[in-house]
Structure formats: structure tokens, C-alpha cells
Amino acid sequence: MTNDLMKPDYIFETAWEVCNKVGGVYTVLSTRAKTLQSFLKDKIFFLGPDIWQHKDNPNFIEDTDLFVAWRNHATDVDGLNIRIGRWNVPGKPIAILVDSHSIFSQKDNLYGMMWEKFHVDSLHAYGDYDECCMFAVCAAKVAESFYHFNNLSKSNVIFHANEWQTAMAALYIQNRVPEIATVFTTHATTIGRSIAFNNKDLYKYMDRYDGDQMAGELNVQAKHSVEKRAAQCVDCFTTVSDITAAECSQLLDKSVDEVLMNGFDNSFVPDTKDFASKRKIARKTILNVANKLMGANMDDNTLIYAISGRYEFRNKGIDVFLEALNQLTSDSNLKKNVLGLITVPAWVGNVRGDLKERLNENKSYNTPLEYPYITHWLNNADSDQISSMLNKYGMSNGNSSKVKIMFVPCYLDGNDGIINIPYYDVVIGNDLTAYPSYYEPWGYTPLESIAFHVPTITTDLSGFGRWVNKELGKEGELTDGVKVIHRTDDNFNNVVGQIEKVMVEFSNLTDKEIEQVRRNAYVLSKRALWNNFIQYYYKAYDIAFRNARKRLMDKKSNLKLLYCYKYENQN
């Protein structure tokens, strides 16, 4: 850390995904935790929602011996319902889970205060807005309680809120405990994501969009309002990439103070001595499931081309990936069999009993199961976009096709009933991944891919893709380990064609060439480790401390002027 930066003594960081695995924010915080824990041993506290309640949460290890005196005070005096323990990730940082149901009766008063103090408009709230904001306020109350109980007024304290779900926490802290410096990170703006999700052109008209107007049109006024006001009022406003920084300036009317790129902790990657065996297990597992499902006989020479992540069909480029695989089926230059692997959590129902039965039998099959492309039943099979696209193109995994597709529509937590190994243990078995995103503020999945020595395809509409191009000083190519494709609002077919071309190119590489590409991918990933990116967080903390001091000084000056004005008028 640069010596002239102000150093935090305590950090409270909150997000809806603390100990709650939903999407990319979980990965950001959980992989960064180890680095911050080594920097501030047990003085970094992650605050998350206690959504598991009395059920066993595999991501949280409760420890009733931590902060006993304060916990009793927080419960008995401050009325907080909390559990204290450790986040079950590398570094094992302290985590505090918050049950916010008790303050729902105060919701209207809290929203009134937020309007009066910060002009946060909660009038059009619906859906998950209330649940998230009440959690945010409770998380802020936890930090407030700890701060006062432990008399931290002489310490440098940071409160860091992530995404609109916890934006209200930062505002609450700034109002109730102004001595605490506040940081707010938007990982994706509500408006930007909504524009893209609703199939509108985001980039072509970016400089003409009005955030408030679009919030009304897309019915996200409340979420946009709390996000915008947090961005404008906190001591340090941040985002995760240059492309999202431009989005923030236009849609939130606030330039970011610092860009906090998302790093990776390579302790998730197996040691060299275990790497080959884990890759072998992953490939054997994936191909065995596919063969039993399809009645096929794909051997270890089969190339596994994969996509994963959140089920945002257009935003994440799932439509592009499927279209590329469809075109690949008729490409005579394809030299090997390909399994297109889609690990995207959907509205999953039950485990397929017929597939599970086959997996329990130690024999091969030459007839496919019904619907030989999906591993778990869906609750919405008729309207599922992936299934619909596969049916549209007639991609039925016939024995004569060199390209087959397997859709795993559940979280890979190691206990899904079919694959039964965790996500990272699946990633290691892939040969090539593709994440041709249309809307992607950063892009963790391609970064994870190259960290596991698996080359990837991404676009320059992702923060990660732009970072790769900047690091390489050119557009990333397959030989670099990351192929970065130029994507716009209008070049869908061109992007599909380029991905299909890379897939064919990879199938023609020699084993030696593949090893070099895999090596280049891993070397590039090391530039994105947290020990390289954490410096930007230290800069953000410094900005927050300096702006907080200025804010407090301005407040004192205004109070002094007000006092003098009243005194003069009284005399």
C-alpha cells in the first residue's frame, strides 16, 4: 500500500450475496476476502442476509464465542437479530448474518426519512425492493451498534455497500454515523441492465438516454432512485470497469471516483500435483453423464465447449453461443467431436430419475433418453429459452452429429444429483469456453476459465474483455488464451461467425499448440489476481476518508455559520 494513503482500521462490507451464492457479486467478495483478511485480521466484517434462517447454510460457520458482549448488547439493547460466525471461503473472514423481518413495521418511517434526508423515492417500490432495503438498514444498524459499543470514534472506519440492494445502508450510515466513511459500488446499473434485458439498444443511444426517464419507462424507479442517490451522496462512488463507469456517468449523473476491477484468488485453482487428476475426473464425469443421457459414445478426444453463469439469455450471450454451435454442426472443417456444455441455473425441478438410473448402471447405452439434452427437469420447459432454441434448430443430439449439447440447469454445488461435483471442479474439465456477452460490467466467468487454464472467448462489451485488450495492447486472440470479439448493438451475426470460426480453429490445433494456449491463458489470469487489483480498493478507501473529513468539516462550518446567524439576530 502506498504510504501516503489513509489506512482503514475497520471495514464493514455488505452485499445481498454475502454467504448467499447468487451471482458474480458473491465471487467478487468471497475471492477478495482472503486478501482483506490478511490486511485487517478479523477487522473486516461482511454483513449478509440470514435467508437460510434455521437451515444449515454451507457458506456460513456460526461461532457463538465471537464478540459475545457486543452480540448480547446488539440483541438485548439495539434489538438486532443477528448470527456471528465466519464465511466459509478462503481466509475465513468474520461474517454477520442479519434477520431484518423485525423492522418491516418501521418501513414507511424509514422510507420517509430517506426521502427527507436524501430524496430517495420509494413510492413505486415493488418486488424485492422492500426486502433488500430493510436488510440494508439492518446491516447499517449492525455497523452502527458495533461502532458505538466498541467506541471506534478514534479509528478509521469504512462502510462499503454493494449494488442497489444495500445502497440504503450507506445512506443510513452517513446520516446516523457521519464519522464513518462510506463507499458504494455498483456492479451493474439498474437502468443499464434493464435496457439491455428489454432488448433495447444500450450502446448506440447511450449518450441520449436519461436515467430518470428510462427508470419510469422500465418501471424500476425505486431501485434506480436509491442507487442514484447513493452514488451521488457517498464519500467514494465506484464501479468495476471503464465501460460501466461511462454508463454511470450517463445514467446516474455521477462520475465514479475509482474503478475497482474484479480480481481472482488462485487458491481456488488446484495445485500442479492435483491439477491433471482433477481435470481427468471432471472430463470423465461430464462425458459419462452426456453419454448416458444421449446414448452416445463420446470419448476423451471430445472437445468440451462450455458456457455458464446467470440465465440472462441475451445479456450473457447464451443466444450467440447456441447459434454458433448450430452453425458448427454443418462445418466440414471441424476435426473433432464437440460437446456443447451449458451450465446455467434455470427454473429447475426434479432430478431426472431415468438419467440417474442409467448413471447407477455400470454399462453403456446406444439409445437416447427422451429429451436427450437436459439433465434435470424444468418447471417451465415449454417457455425455457434454451430449450426453445434447441428445439427450433432441431439440435436433437443424433448419433450422426459431431456436435452435441448438454444443458445442466442447476447450481453446481456438488449435490445436484447428477453431476455431483462443484462448479470449479467442472470448469477444469472444459477445453474452451465462450462468454459472448452483450451486457457484462466485468465478466467473472471468463476470468475464472483462464485461471483454470481453459482458453476463453469474450467480447469488448465486457469489462474483462476490454481489460484483456488493454493488457495485451491489442485485440486478444485465441493464441493469447483469450479471444476478444468486437461486439456492437448490430453485429450479432458477425459475432456468431467469429465464435464458430474460433471453435473450428481450436479443433485443428495440435496437442502442443493447445498446451501453449492453455499456458498463455493461465499466465494472463495471474495479472488479474487480487494482490494486483487490491491497490484500487486502498485508493478508494483513501478517497472516502478524505471526502468524509471534508464533509464533516463542511457540516461543522455550516453549523457554526447557522449559530452565528441566530446569535446576531437575537442580539
N, C-alpha and C positions, 0 to 999 in steps of 0.2 A: 504494500500500500504506500502511496506517495505520502511523505512525511507531513506535508502541509495540509492534508485533508483532515477534517474533523471526524473523529472516530466514534462510532456508537458504543455505548456501554451495554445497552439492551435493545433488542429488536423484537417487536410483536408483529407477526405477519399473518394475515388472514386471507382465506380464499374458500369458496364453496367446495373446492376439491382437496382440502387438507384431510388426509385419512379417508378420502372419498373418491375413489377412482372413477372418473367420468371421461375425461379427455386430456388434451395437451397441457392444461394448467397443472394437473397432477404431476405430470412428468417434469415440468419446469421446476416446481417447488421441491419435489421429492429427490430429484437428482442434485439440486443445488444445496440441499440440506446439509450434506456431509461437509461441504466447503465452508459454509457459515458456522456449522457446529465446531469445526476446528479453529475457526477465528474467534468465536464467542462461546466457549464451552458452557452449555446449559444456561446461556443468557439470550438465546434465540428461542422464542416461543411461537409455535404455529397454532393458530386458532381455527378450528373447523366445526362443522355442524354435527351434532350427535344423532345422525339419521338412523344409525343401527340400534339405538336405544338399548334394550336389554339383550339383543342378539350379539353373538360373537363377531367382532369386527377384525378380520385378519390383518388389517393395516394399522391397528392400534393395540398397544400393550399397556394396560392400565397399571399404575403404580401408586398405591394408596399411601406410600411413605413420602411422596414428593410434596413439599410445601404444605404440610399438614395445618399449621397455624393459619396461614393465609386462606387455605381452602375452607376451613371452618368459618372464618370471618366472611368470606365471599358468599358462603351458603347461608349462614345464620343472620348476618347483618345486611349484606348487599342483596340478598335474595336471588343469587345466581345458582342455576342448576348446571353444574359442570362435572366433568371427569378429567383427571390429570393422568398422564402417562407418557409414553414415547411412541413416536411414529415409527412403524416397523419398516424402515428403509435404511440404507447405509448412513451411518452417523448417529442413528437413533436419537434425533433431537426431541426435546420436550414438546408434547402436543397437548392441547387443552380442547376437549370437545364440549360444545355448548348446546344445551337444550333451550330453545327460545320460546317454547309454547306459553310459558308463564307471562310473557309481556304482550301477547296479542291483544289483550284487553286495553292496552295503552296505545294501540296502533294509531288511532286518529289523533291523539295528542302529540305523538312523535312526528307524524306527518305534518301536523300543524306547525310544530317547532322548526322542522326542516324547511317549510315554506317561508316562515318568518325570518329565519336566520340566513338561509342560503337560496331561497326561491326555487327549491326542488318541487316540481309539480307532480304529485302522486295521484291527482284526480282521476286519471284514466288507467289506474293500475288494474291489472288482471293477471290470471295465471300464477306464475311462481314469484311475482313481484313481492307480495306481502311476506311470504315465507323467507325469501332471501334477505329482504331489508330488516325483518325482525331479527334474523340471525346476525346480520351485520351490526345492529345496535347492541345486541347482547355481547358480541365479540369485543366491541369497543368498551362496553361496561366491564368486561373482564380485565382489559388492559388498564382501565381507569382504577379499578379496585386494587390491582396489584401495585400500581404506581403509588397510590396513596398509602396503602398498608405498609409498603417497604420503604417509604419516604425517599423516593428517587428524584426529588426535585433538583439535586445537585449532579445528577447523571445525565448523560446524553442518551435520549431515548427516541427510537424510531417506531412509528406505527405505519406499516405497509399494507395497503389494501389492494386486492387484485380483482379486476373485472367489475362490471356494473353491480354484480351481486353483493359486493362488500363496499361499494363506493360510499354508502351512507355511514359506514363505520368511520372512515377517515374524516367525514364532515362532523360527526358526533364528537370525535376526539378533539378536533380543532376548536369546537365550541366549548366543550366541558373541561378539557385538559390542554389548554393552548401551549403549555410548555413542551409538550411532546411534538416532535417534528413529523409531518405527515408526508407519505409517498403514496401515489396512486398509479397503478399500471393497468392500462387497457391492453389486453392481448389481441382484441379484435373489436372494433367499434360496433355498437348495436346497429347503427344505421348502415354501415358498410356491409356487414354480414347480411342484413335484411334485404338490401338492394340486390346483392348477388343471389341470395336464396330465392328471391321472387323473379328470377330470370330477367332482370333489368341489366342494361349495360352500365357497369360501375365506372370503368376507367375512361371510356370515350367522353363521358359527360362529367367527370369528376369536378372540374373547375366551375361547373354550373349548378351543382347540387347545393341546396340549402338544407342543412341538417334538421332544423326545426320543422320545416315544411315536409320533408320526407318522413319524419317521425309521425306526423299526423296522417300522411297518406298510407303508411305501412302499419299504423296502429301500435306504435311502440313508444308513445310519448313519455310515459313514466320512466321506463328504463333509460331512454335517451336523456331525459332531464337529469336524473341522478348522476349518470355518467358524465354528462357535460359539466355540471356544476362542480363535481369532484375534480375534474380535470382543471377547471379554472380557479379553484379555491385552494387546493392543497399546496404544500410547500415545494413539492417536486412532482411534476407530472411526467410519466414515462410510458414508452411502448416498446415493442420487441423488434422492430425492423424499420428501415428507412421508408419502405413502401407504406407501412401503416402510419408512420409519422406524417407523411403527406396527407393521408386520409384524415388523421386527427385535426390537422390544421384547417382543412376544408369543412369537415362535418361537425367538429366540436368547437370550432373557433378558438383553438388554443394550440400553439406550437408546443411540442414536447421539450422538456428540459434535458432529457438524456434518453438515448436508445439503449435498452437493456437486452442484448441478444441472448437467445436461449442456448445455453451450453449443455454439455453432457458429462456424466460421471462414468468413466470407463470401468468402474468396479463392477458394473453390470455385465461386462464382457468377460467370458471365461478366460482363464489363464491359458497360455500356449499349450501346456501339457494336457489340458482338458478340451481344448477347442475342437480338435479333429473328431474326438469321440462324441461330443455333443452335436456336432454338425451331422455326423453319421446317424445318430439316434433320431434327430429331427427329420432328416430326409426319409429314413425308414418308416417313421411314424406317419408322415404326411402321405407318402406314396402307398402305404398299406391301406390307409383309410380310403384313398381315391380308388385304388384297385378293387376293394371290396364294394364300394358304392357303385362303381361303373361296370363291374365285371370285366375289368381290363387287366393288362399285364405290363404296366409301365415299370421299367427297370431303373437302376440308379443312373443311367445315362440321360434320363428325362430331365429337361430343364424346368425348374420351378420359377415362374414369373409371378410376382405377387403384388397385391395392393392391400392396404389395411388402413385403419383409422376410423374416424367418425363417419356415420352414414349421412353424408351430405353429397347427394348424387352428382350434382353439377359442381359445387364449390370444390370438392376434393378430386374432381376429375375421374370419378368412377365410370361415368358415361364414356369418356375418352378411352380409358383402359379397355373396356369391353368392346368398343368399336375397333380398337387396334387388334385385339385378339381375333375378332371376327374376320378382319382383313387378312390376318396371319394364316387363317385356315386354308386360304387359296394361294398362298405364296410358295411357288415351287423352289425358291431359294432357301427355304427353311430346312436346315440339315438334321435337326433332331426333333424328337417328340417334346411337346411342351405341356405342362400343367399350369393353367392359369389359376392361381390361388387367391381367393377373395376372403380376407378375414376382417369383416366389417360387422359389428354388432347391429342387429336389426330387432324387430319385434318378435323375439324368439319364443317358441312354445316348448314342446317336449322334445327330448332326445329321440331320435329315430330308433325305435325298437328293432326294426328289421336290420338296420345297419349295425347296431350294437350286437345283435345276434351273430351276424357274419364275422364281426371282429373277434368274437369269442371262439370262433371256429378256426382251427389251425389248418386251413386249406384255401385254395384259390377258387375263384368263380369266373365263369365265362359268360354269364348273363347279368345284365344290369338290374338294379332295383328300380322301382317306379320313381320318377323324378331323380334321375341319377346324377344330379349336380349339387344337391344340398344335403348337409349333414344333420340338420335339426329342423323340425317342423316350424313353420311360421304361423303366427296368429293372423297375419294379413297376406297370405300367399297370393291372393288374386290381385292385390294392389301393390305388392312389393315391386319397386322399380328395377332392381337387379334381375329378379325372376322374369319380369315382364320383358326386359330387353333380351334375355337369353331365349325366351320363347319366340319373340319377334324374329330373331335371326335364325331360329331353328338349330341352335347350338345344343344338340342333344347328347353330346359325348359318344357318338357312334364309334365303333371299333376302327373304322376306316379313317377317322380324322386324326391328324397328327397333333391337333390342339384340343385339349380337353379342359374343362373348367370345374372347379370345386368351390362352392360357396359355404363358408363357415360363419353363420350369422350370430355368433355369441362371443362374449368376452372370453379370451383365452387366459383363464386364471389357474389352469392346471386341473380343474374339476368340472369340465364341461360335459363329461360323459362320453365323448367320442375321441377328441384329440388328446385331452388329458395331460398336456404339458403347457407350461406358461408361455405367454406371448414371446418373450425374448428367446426362449428355447426353441420356438418355431422360426423366428426370424433368421436364426443362424443357419437354417437349412435351405434358405432361398438361394437362387443363383442370380437373380436380377429383380429389382423392384421398380415400380413406376408410380409416381405421385404427381400426375399432370394437373395440378391444382389451378382452378380459376381464381378462387379467393383463399389465400393462405398467408396470414400475417407473418408466420415464421415457417413452420414445417418440420416438426419433430420426427415424423416417421422416416423421411429420407435421411436425416442425420443419424437416427438410430440404425438404419440399414447399413450405412457405410462404416459405422462404429463396429458392426459385426462382420466387416469385411465383405459386405454384399453391395456391389455397384448399384446405382440407382438412376432413375430418370425423374427430373422435376422441371419446373418452369420458372421463368423470370417474373412471374406474378406472385411468387412466394418469396418471403424474406430470406429463406435459406438459399434459394436459387440465386438471388442477387448477391448474397454474401459469397457464394462459391465463385461467381464471375469476378467479383471484386478481389478475392484472394488470389485467383489464378491470373488475373489481368487479362482475361479473355473469356469467351463463352465456353463453359465446361463441356467436354466431350467424353464419350464412353471410356476412352483410354485414360482419362483423368480420374475415373471412378465415379464421376457424376456428370451425366449428360443434362445440360440446361437448355431447354427449348424455349424459344421466344413465343410468348402467347399474348394475344390481344382479345378484344371482345368479338372479333370477326373471323379468326383463323382456325376454327375448330378442326376442319378437315385437314389443314396443313399440319396441325399438331398430331392428329391421329396418324397421318402418313409418316411423320418423323419417328414416332414411337415404334410403329411397326417396322420401320427400317432398322432401328437400333436393336429390336428383338431379333431380327434376321441376322444382323451383323454379329451379335453375341453368339448366335448358334453356329457361326462359322469360325469362331476363334479357336485356336489350339489350346490345349491344356496349359501350356507355358504362358500363352498370352492372357488366358483367364486369370492365372495366378498373379500376373503383373497388374492387371486391372484391379483385382481384389486387394492387392497390396497398396496400390495408389489410393483406393477408396479409404482404407484404414488410416493411412498417413494423413490424408486430408481431414479426416474426422478429428484427429488429435489437435488440430488447430482450433477446434471448437470445444475443447474441454473447459470445464468451469474454472480451472485455475488460470485460463487465459481471459475468460469473459467476466469474472467476478469483479475485476477492476472497475467496470462500468457501474456496478452497484455501489461500490465505495464512493465513486464520484456523485452518484445520485444522493446518497446519504449526506454527503458534504453539502450539496446544494440545498437539501431540505433543512439542515441545521442552520445554514446561513440565512435562508429566507425566513425560517421560523424566528430567529433572533430579530431580524428586521421587522417582521410582523408584530412581535411583542413590543419592540421599541416604538413603532408607529402607534400602537394601541396606547402605550403609556403617554406618548406625546399628545395624542388626541384627548385623552382623559385629563391631562394637565391643562390643555387649552380650554376644555369644557369647564373645568374647575375655575380657572382664571376668569372666564367669561361670566360665570354665575356670580363669582365674588365681586367683580366690578359692578355688575348690575344691582347687587344687593347693597352696595355702598354708594 
